[in-house]
Amino acid sequence: MSDLTGNLIDGRYQLLRQMDAGGMATIYEAIDTRLDRRVAVKIMHAHLAQDEQFVERFIREAKAAAALSHPNIVAVQDQGWNQSGIPAVFIVMELVDGHTLREYLNERGAIPVRDGIKFLLPVLSALGAAHKLGIVHRDVKPENILVSKEGRIKITDFGLAKGAMIGSTMTAESSVILGSVSYLSPEQVSRGIADSRSDVYSAAITAFEIFTGQKPFEGEEPIQIAFMHVNSRVPRMSSLIPEIPEALDDLIFAATSVDPDERPRDCQIFHSQLLAISHALNPSAPQMSLELDIPIAPMREKPKKKSRGRLAQLTERISLTVPTPSAKETTAEVKARRKVSKRVRRNRWIAAGLAVLLGITTWWVLIGPGASIKFPSVVGATTEQASATLTNLGLKVEIIEERFDEDIANDRVISTDPFAGDSIAAGGTVKLVISKGAERYTIPALLALTPEAAVNLLAKSPLKVGEITEVFNGKIPKGFVISTNPAPGTRVKRDTLVDLVVSKGVQTFDLTSYLGKNGEEALNELTMAGFNVTATYAYDEKVMPGEVISQQPAAGSPLPKGAAVEIFISKGSAFVFIPNVMRYTQDRAVAVLEDLGLKVVVKKVTKSAKLVIGITPKVNEKVKRGTTVTLTVG
């Protein structure tokens, strides 16, 4: 598209310079002459502006972006058509004075973990707000993340966004992969579809580059990089930076999984998981964050309280426990204390007699005919250890029972009769109860059996049949066991419930008619249903661009999951109308015609001729794209 710098759009926005250009629009820095402020103006390419379908989507995109009221999303301020001068459909957005995250990474390389998280949290918060409204960005990358001079993170360029609020923003050349190849999710590359999990993948690849300073895959050609994203697993960041926190490494590794189901469902969940890691890494940081400006000033550590000395307390405690020496007795007091009365001497004779009687009794019990034994406890000892201990005491051993026990290991003593410490006659018998260990039974192999056979096999062991669930399965035939819970080989307690999952066979679907429906929505629905979808784009004179022309197989056909389905999507009319470029300058007229897909031949009346004075074919004549148009310049 030709450069419109210097033009006044809608009588209000003076275009100062071209900032960026993409496949759908060009962005200019401009002055809002009414409010005297700098803004960014996004102008749709002229060849797309000829198509009402694309204009409508462009407008819906502006409305949806305006609905995303979030401090970390570039705000949309106005939208309209240029009524005077060059025809243009435009969107006016706030102008962020700063630089992109790409420029920041080029200058600094890898960013430390805490600082990198401060960059990511606002981005995920903004994307989470979009996902909450059903809008998918589809082009998350460092180039679309802005860092203002005040430190505000802003995400921009929802030009590839799609969702219920804005429909689809496919270009006429929808077969071309949208977005930047280094950050595209595998499903965008292989099937051309995207949902909130695709944004999670792109944001995680951006995070990988923030923390490591490099992209996970590099190649000489974009197709090589795209192939790696589809067929290779993104490596762990710890393989490049060993000191990366394990929780952060696991989160980014999960978010870059080739399988979308293994990633966080959307950026709201991704944001909450990263925020939890941030709090764990820096517990002293504020637990509430508006995620506005960076960097965040660190919290100062609180001064530690001085601990009281304990030496004085210990000394005092010791001094309180030391006994005070008593006064010495006199010689007279000692003699009086040692003088023994007659009563005391009598009691001494009685005590001596009792001691003799006690000695005789002790001999009778321990050594003489009345001797008995008190054996030590052998509970918990092995059978061999208990037998050896009791045999050495002259006792006999008898095992009266073996039973299962959850606490006592196999072949160890559970209890004795009599109990340890009780008296038993010499040569007596101690009865033992021995443990067989914990009662456990092995789950038998039930896979590929019928439910009836599986139930009969379980009935042979003290296990019970739990819930029987049927699910579709493309590998196990209908009516056979797919899996069990607990799994086969697991050792479990008596009466454990064993759940069975039984195959319902291959799931089939009655194919819906997508004729006249949005092509990308048809791609998404068919892919989510599990079909292998191929999209073919072709010109059609009756069907609007982006809508389905036909499908194979036809609607109503029962198909198994994974079956091939081909849909044909309209690229719009193969014809265009010759625009009126009379009195245009040669360069301007050539640009307008080439934007419509026409070839241009210029014939000059004179060498100094500049303005178009004739055009063949005639103005408003319907011609096929690629037709040669001859301009006469005089």
BELSUL-V45919 format. One record per backbone hydrogen bond with DSSP energy under -1.0 kcal/mol. NH is the residue of the N-H (numbers start at 1). CO is the residue of the C=O. E is the energy in kcal/mol with one decimal. If there is no record, write none. Layout:
NH/CO/E ; NH/CO/E
//
This chain:
6/15/-2.0 ; 7/4/-2.2 ; 9/13/-3.2 ; 12/9/-2.2 ; 13/9/-2.7 ; 14/31/-2.3 ; 15/7/-2.6 ; 16/29/-3.3 ; 17/29/-1.4 ; 19/27/-2.8 ; 20/27/-1.7 ; 22/25/-3.0 ; 26/43/-2.4 ; 27/20/-3.1 ; 28/41/-2.8 ; 29/17/-2.5 ; 30/39/-2.8 ; 31/14/-2.0 ; 32/37/-3.5 ; 33/12/-2.8 ; 33/31/-1.2 ; 36/32/-2.1 ; 39/30/-2.5 ; 40/93/-2.8 ; 41/28/-2.9 ; 42/91/-3.4 ; 43/26/-3.1 ; 44/89/-2.8 ; 45/24/-2.2 ; 49/45/-1.8 ; 51/48/-1.7 ; 55/51/-2.1 ; 56/52/-2.6 ; 57/53/-1.8 ; 58/54/-2.5 ; 59/55/-2.2 ; 60/56/-2.3 ; 61/57/-2.5 ; 62/58/-1.7 ; 63/59/-2.3 ; 64/60/-2.7 ; 65/61/-2.8 ; 66/62/-2.2 ; 67/63/-1.5 ; 69/67/-2.0 ; 70/68/-1.3 ; 73/70/-1.8 ; 74/155/-2.1 ; 77/92/-3.1 ; 78/92/-1.6 ; 80/90/-2.1 ; 82/88/-3.1 ; 90/80/-2.6 ; 91/42/-2.3 ; 92/78/-3.0 ; 93/40/-3.4 ; 94/75/-2.4 ; 99/147/-2.3 ; 101/142/-1.0 ; 101/145/-2.8 ; 102/142/-1.0 ; 104/100/-1.8 ; 105/101/-2.8 ; 106/102/-2.5 ; 107/103/-1.6 ; 108/104/-2.4 ; 109/105/-2.8 ; 111/210/-3.1 ; 116/112/-3.2 ; 117/113/-2.4 ; 118/114/-1.3 ; 119/115/-1.3 ; 120/116/-2.0 ; 121/117/-2.7 ; 124/120/-2.8 ; 125/121/-2.3 ; 126/122/-2.3 ; 127/123/-2.5 ; 128/124/-2.5 ; 129/125/-1.7 ; 130/126/-1.8 ; 131/127/-2.7 ; 132/128/-1.9 ; 134/131/-1.5 ; 135/130/-2.8 ; 136/162/-3.3 ; 144/141/-1.7 ; 145/142/-1.3 ; 146/154/-3.8 ; 147/99/-3.4 ; 148/152/-2.6 ; 149/97/-2.3 ; 151/148/-1.9 ; 153/292/-1.0 ; 154/146/-2.6 ; 155/72/-2.4 ; 156/144/-2.5 ; 161/158/-1.5 ; 162/136/-1.9 ; 163/167/-2.1 ; 167/163/-2.0 ; 176/173/-1.8 ; 183/180/-1.9 ; 189/185/-1.7 ; 190/186/-2.9 ; 191/187/-1.9 ; 193/187/-1.3 ; 198/195/-1.6 ; 199/195/-1.1 ; 200/196/-1.7 ; 201/197/-1.9 ; 202/198/-2.3 ; 203/199/-2.8 ; 204/200/-2.1 ; 205/201/-2.3 ; 206/202/-2.2 ; 207/203/-2.2 ; 208/204/-2.5 ; 209/205/-2.0 ; 210/206/-2.2 ; 211/207/-2.5 ; 212/208/-2.2 ; 213/209/-2.2 ; 225/221/-1.4 ; 226/222/-2.6 ; 227/223/-2.1 ; 228/224/-1.9 ; 229/225/-2.1 ; 230/226/-1.6 ; 231/227/-2.3 ; 232/228/-2.4 ; 239/236/-1.3 ; 240/237/-1.7 ; 241/237/-3.1 ; 244/241/-1.9 ; 249/245/-2.5 ; 250/246/-2.6 ; 251/247/-2.1 ; 252/248/-2.3 ; 253/249/-2.0 ; 254/250/-2.3 ; 255/251/-2.4 ; 256/252/-1.0 ; 257/254/-1.5 ; 262/259/-1.6 ; 263/260/-1.4 ; 270/266/-2.0 ; 271/267/-2.4 ; 272/268/-2.1 ; 273/269/-2.3 ; 274/270/-2.2 ; 275/271/-2.6 ; 276/272/-2.0 ; 277/273/-1.7 ; 278/274/-2.4 ; 279/275/-2.3 ; 280/276/-2.0 ; 281/277/-2.3 ; 282/278/-1.7 ; 285/282/-1.9 ; 294/151/-1.3 ; 314/310/-2.9 ; 315/311/-2.7 ; 316/312/-2.7 ; 317/313/-2.7 ; 318/314/-2.7 ; 319/315/-2.5 ; 320/316/-1.6 ; 322/318/-1.0 ; 334/330/-1.6 ; 335/331/-1.9 ; 336/332/-2.2 ; 337/333/-1.9 ; 338/334/-1.8 ; 345/341/-1.6 ; 346/342/-2.1 ; 347/343/-2.0 ; 348/344/-1.5 ; 349/345/-1.4 ; 350/346/-1.8 ; 351/347/-2.2 ; 352/348/-1.9 ; 353/349/-1.8 ; 354/350/-2.1 ; 355/351/-2.0 ; 356/352/-1.7 ; 357/353/-2.1 ; 358/354/-2.5 ; 359/355/-2.1 ; 360/356/-1.9 ; 361/357/-2.2 ; 362/358/-2.5 ; 363/359/-2.0 ; 364/360/-2.1 ; 365/361/-2.2 ; 366/362/-2.7 ; 367/363/-2.0 ; 368/363/-3.8 ; 370/364/-1.1 ; 371/368/-1.6 ; 373/424/-3.7 ; 380/413/-2.2 ; 381/378/-1.8 ; 383/411/-1.6 ; 386/382/-2.7 ; 387/383/-2.2 ; 388/384/-2.2 ; 389/385/-2.2 ; 390/386/-2.3 ; 391/387/-2.4 ; 392/388/-1.8 ; 394/391/-1.9 ; 395/390/-2.1 ; 396/428/-3.2 ; 398/430/-2.1 ; 400/432/-2.4 ; 401/432/-1.0 ; 403/434/-2.1 ; 405/437/-2.0 ; 411/435/-2.8 ; 412/409/-1.1 ; 413/381/-2.7 ; 414/433/-3.5 ; 415/433/-1.0 ; 417/431/-1.9 ; 421/375/-1.7 ; 422/419/-1.9 ; 424/373/-2.7 ; 428/425/-2.3 ; 430/396/-3.0 ; 431/417/-2.8 ; 432/398/-3.3 ; 433/415/-2.2 ; 434/401/-2.9 ; 435/412/-2.9 ; 436/403/-2.5 ; 441/492/-2.8 ; 443/490/-2.5 ; 448/481/-2.5 ; 449/446/-1.6 ; 454/450/-2.5 ; 455/451/-2.5 ; 456/452/-2.2 ; 457/453/-2.0 ; 458/454/-2.1 ; 459/455/-1.8 ; 461/458/-1.8 ; 463/461/-2.4 ; 464/496/-2.4 ; 466/498/-2.9 ; 469/500/-2.9 ; 471/502/-2.3 ; 473/505/-2.4 ; 479/503/-2.8 ; 480/477/-1.1 ; 481/449/-3.0 ; 482/501/-3.7 ; 483/501/-1.2 ; 485/499/-1.9 ; 489/443/-2.8 ; 490/487/-1.8 ; 492/441/-2.9 ; 495/462/-3.6 ; 496/493/-1.3 ; 498/464/-2.5 ; 499/485/-2.6 ; 500/467/-2.2 ; 501/483/-2.4 ; 502/469/-3.7 ; 503/480/-2.9 ; 504/471/-3.0 ; 509/559/-3.0 ; 511/557/-2.3 ; 516/548/-2.5 ; 517/514/-2.3 ; 519/546/-3.9 ; 522/518/-2.1 ; 523/519/-2.3 ; 524/520/-2.5 ; 525/521/-2.8 ; 526/522/-2.5 ; 527/523/-2.2 ; 528/524/-2.8 ; 529/525/-1.7 ; 530/527/-1.5 ; 531/526/-2.3 ; 532/563/-2.6 ; 534/565/-2.5 ; 536/567/-2.6 ; 538/569/-2.4 ; 540/572/-2.2 ; 546/570/-3.2 ; 547/544/-1.9 ; 548/517/-2.5 ; 549/568/-3.9 ; 552/566/-2.8 ; 556/511/-4.1 ; 557/554/-1.4 ; 559/509/-3.1 ; 561/507/-2.2 ; 563/560/-1.9 ; 565/532/-2.3 ; 566/552/-3.0 ; 567/534/-2.5 ; 568/550/-2.8 ; 569/536/-3.1 ; 570/547/-3.1 ; 571/538/-2.7 ; 576/623/-3.0 ; 578/621/-2.1 ; 583/612/-2.5 ; 584/581/-2.1 ; 586/610/-1.8 ; 589/585/-2.6 ; 590/586/-2.5 ; 591/587/-2.2 ; 592/588/-2.0 ; 593/589/-2.2 ; 594/590/-2.6 ; 595/591/-1.9 ; 597/594/-1.8 ; 598/593/-1.8 ; 599/627/-2.2 ; 601/629/-2.8 ; 603/631/-3.3 ; 605/633/-3.2 ; 609/606/-1.4 ; 612/584/-2.6 ; 613/632/-3.5 ; 614/632/-1.4 ; 616/630/-2.3 ; 620/578/-3.8 ; 621/618/-1.7 ; 623/576/-3.0 ; 625/574/-3.1 ; 626/597/-1.7 ; 627/624/-1.9 ; 629/599/-3.5 ; 630/616/-3.3 ; 631/601/-3.1 ; 632/614/-3.1 ; 633/603/-3.0 ; 634/611/-2.4
//
